[in-house]
Structure formats: structure tokens, C-alpha cells
């Protein structure tokens, strides 16, 4: 195995977020499931945009947010995902490259427009997402570059990739290449509804060892094992995954290995403004910690630090240098 | 004179802001004048965007920000400005209408793209702006609707409109209509460099009574009268303007009338995050106060409140309801 060129390479849906504040009433009127991510078509996207308040646009996408977080920690990072060559596609590409992430997937020159996620942030800081996948659906095995994948210490995949059918094949191809090159493969379960859609396939990925590291929040874990009993679910996970981290919002997280279960506290903060990106940024900190040879507890603390930063402002990507923040908090990288 | 349908109608450049954090070094390397607004062409816009960091997009434009502020205070508001029918033009139109502002200026179906302002926010909260005017330059007298202009208690115009030549004619047409209908006309000097470009014309507008209310910050006032002596400049202004407000950042503002000069304090705040929109939102509070029959001191306090809100977050438009904020601060509207 040669030295890795990237600490983390992420594969995910390339999405621009359209973020507005909204009252709970708005979610009810629009039939939106609070805290969830719904897939929508272009007509519904137009109707939601028409109804929603003044918005700001910023690049998003779950794995893309994670990868930008890795770069903000000073890690070497790359992203694979599909945009159209339209204005939003240019915005996505600019933002991720400006964050010093390698992004070379060619943009589509025709077909659906760049993916958009309409995010309503309610006064409690919760976010409710509606995603029009557009061009992101067109990620396919041909977009997976064997040399690039093989040169990343960890390949990180988002569960949301299970929605577009060809992306799933790209995912499996990437995992196979990574393992052949002696690298590790990480998966985030993405969202409890996503787990509901692909439970069997996600369990297969874990059981067959297609993924080595699993990220889940409490809801996703409970959905995966179809139980309301957290400890029972953790026990099942422990028997199946090599390494997993279950995040529990303000209760911190647990790192799950064959050797045991270790709890790590969340970072205390003043006020939650917008939880968008919390899980994505946790994964960024944890993965950069692993890639730099830190122990699981330190990696989890880096994750907690990044998650705390991103939920204190609107938007799903860090507003400050996470490398500097880590150093200030006694976690130098 | 019939009852007014709008408290304030604003005419200005319709612009989408592209905002990124930047270090002072970046400004120097790019030859940017810190705190200023430079007009740029499309090639320079591309070069700046290429060089700048990850950005967020949100609707801006000086008078447009003011008008959205008026609506946030619960005022009836309208905006006149020119976009192209491209993605950013749709974003601008969505955001201003979603803020409950009447916006009926037809979008161009060809010609240059919607205006963009590339804003660098340095760690001290100062903003440095580079504006590509694009479609905004095409605002012309034909876009001024006599009935609509005549139905606004105050017509508010931005000095930046002096840059596109046809917009200037639209400006004068609107002022003439407003006065014929017995309404008041307000002007913001916009920026000290803008005053440098159009000093003679701005003085003419004030001296001839084309404008009734003048907004300026300290730098703009000093530039207008080509002096470094604040008191001398205020004295000159007092002799020429019917009503003027000079804002002085953390030192508050002075309201200048033929009767005298009254100082009003700024609102104390914890930390300046991004000064973009401070002057625009001050004008919003002051104008809504005037339109609702408040005295000058109360109007200035409403202005200070709105300015304090907008400088505590990234972006040039209010993140909360200014009407609610005013009520919480003992300034019900």
C-alpha cells in the first residue's frame, strides 16, 4: 500500500442549499415532516420556493459538507459528485474548490439542473429538508477514478447515494477499489427515512464488510434495527460493525467497537441556530482524527468540536478555520 | 394629496451579493480599497470570484436592502430595479417578494446578466465590495410608473444610481412625479467614492430641492464638502438640506435640520460580524419612523436598532422581524 494522497475522499450528491427561516406552521401547511429530508420533483421544488421566505444560497450536500470540514481541519480532501454546467453548478464547484478540496467530476452539459435542497430552519434550530436531486442523480460508475479512489486513506460515502440508482453502483465500485488498495470505507446512514428506504441494503453493506466505519445518529440507528431500545440497537451494531459512531445531539456520541462502547461528551454551546450539517461536520472531525492517527476518543472530540461550530450559525459548512479552532481547544492536528 | 399606498418606495440597483470571508492580505493582493465599492466588468468579476473563498449568495442592493428593512418593520414597501430573467434574477425577485415588498419592474429577457456584488468581509467586520452592474444598468425612465411613485409617502433613491446613465434619468423622473404628488424624496449618498464621482450633481440635487431628505455617513459628508472638519461639513449641510441624517458608526448619528443638530446614540452591541447593510438598514428604520409620524429622535433610534441587528450577522438584510425587535426595545410601530 502506497502513502495516501488524500486523508478523506467523499462521494455524494452535489447540492446547493437554499435556506430560509420558517415557523412550524409553515411546515404543517406544506405537509413537511419536521427534521426529515424529502425527495421532491422539479414542480414541487418550484412550489416550495414560491411559498418560502427570503433565502440565502450556499453549497451543501452531506458528504460534500464533511469533505469541506476535513479540508478546514487542514486535511487533504477530494470530492466526487455530479452537477450541471449551470449557474448553481458553477457555484458548487467554486465553493468546494475554494475550500481547497480536489473536485474533478465533469459537469453535465445537458439534462436536469444542479441539485437544490430547500431547507427550512425553525426557531428551535431544527432543519427540514426538501431535495430536488436533478443532475446529482446522474453520478455513475464511469465517474469513479480508480487511481484517485485508491489514493485516499478513507473513502466516505453518504447513504443518500442510495436514492439515485446509478450512484449506488458508483458507490460499490468505489468501495471495491478502496479495499483492493488497502484503504478503509466509511458510510453515513444519512437520515432515518433514508434508512427506512434501504434498511436491508445498508445492513448488507455492514455485514459483508463493504463498509468498515459506520456513522449514524440515534434515530438512524433505531430505524436500522427497528427498535426503540437504544442499548439493544448499540449491542446489535457492536456485533456487526468494525467501527461505528452513534451521535446523540447534546448527549454527545458513543464510539462502538468490538472491544466496547465508549461515550464522548458533546461540546457545550450557548444557542443552537441551525442544526444543518451537524452530523456531516461530526464525521469530518472524526475522520480527520482517524486519518491523522488519533485515538477514537480524540477523533470523537474533534467531531464534537466541528459539529458545535456549525450549529451556531446558519449554513452547513464551517464559518471559521477548524484547524485553528481545534488548536485553541487543545486538540492540535 | 390622496392617502399613500406605500410608506416607502425605493429605486436602486437590483443586485445579488456573493459574500466571502477574507483576510486583509487578500484585499491588498487584489488591489481592493478596503471599505469601498468598486465597479467592475464581467472579466474582473470572474477573476475575483475565481480567487475568493467559499461564498454564500443572498439578495442585496443598497436601496433594496432598505426597502426589505421597511417591510420587516411592518411598513408598506415597493422596489423598482432591473434584473435579467436568469437564475440570479429569479433569486432576487423571489427574495424581495417573499419579504412582502411589491416588485413589478419587468426583467430583461436579453443583454447582460443580473448584477452581482462580490463582498469580502474581513475579520474586523468591515466589508469591501466589487459590483458588476450587468442588467441593473438598464433601469430607464420607462420603468418608472407614475401611479405607483405617486402613491408612496417617501420615494427613496440610492446615489449608486448615478453610475448607470439611464438610471439617473429614471431617478429624476421619479423625483418629479413624487413632488407633483406632494410626496417626499430621500437620497442616500451611498459611498464616499460615489460622492467623489458625482459631487457636483449631488450638491445640485440638494440645493435645488430635488431631494428633501439626505442620508450620509461621516466619510460621504466629508467627501461632499471636501473637508476633514466634521462640524464645518454639518454646518454646510444644515444650510442646504431640509432634513439630513449623518451616521457615524458606533458614535451614533446626528439629525440635521434648519432648526438645529440633534445627536442620537448608536445601540451598543457585542461584536460586529459584518457591517454590510448598516447604512441601508439605518435608513429603513428612520424612514419607517417618519412615515408613521414619529419624531426625528424616535425615527433615528429605529434606524440605530435596525443597523445594530444587521451588523451582528453575515448578510445585508435583517435575520429577524424588525417590527418585533422594535416592540421589544420599547419602540412600537
Interface residues (C-beta under 8 A of the other chain):
Chain A: X20 X21 X49 X50 X52 X53 X54 X55 X56 X57 X58 X59 X68 X86 X87 X88 X91 X94 X95 X96 X98 X99 X313 X314 X315 X317 X319
Chain B: X20 X21 X49 X50 X52 X53 X54 X55 X56 X57 X58 X59 X68 X86 X87 X88 X91 X94 X95 X96 X98 X99 X313 X314 X315 X317 X319
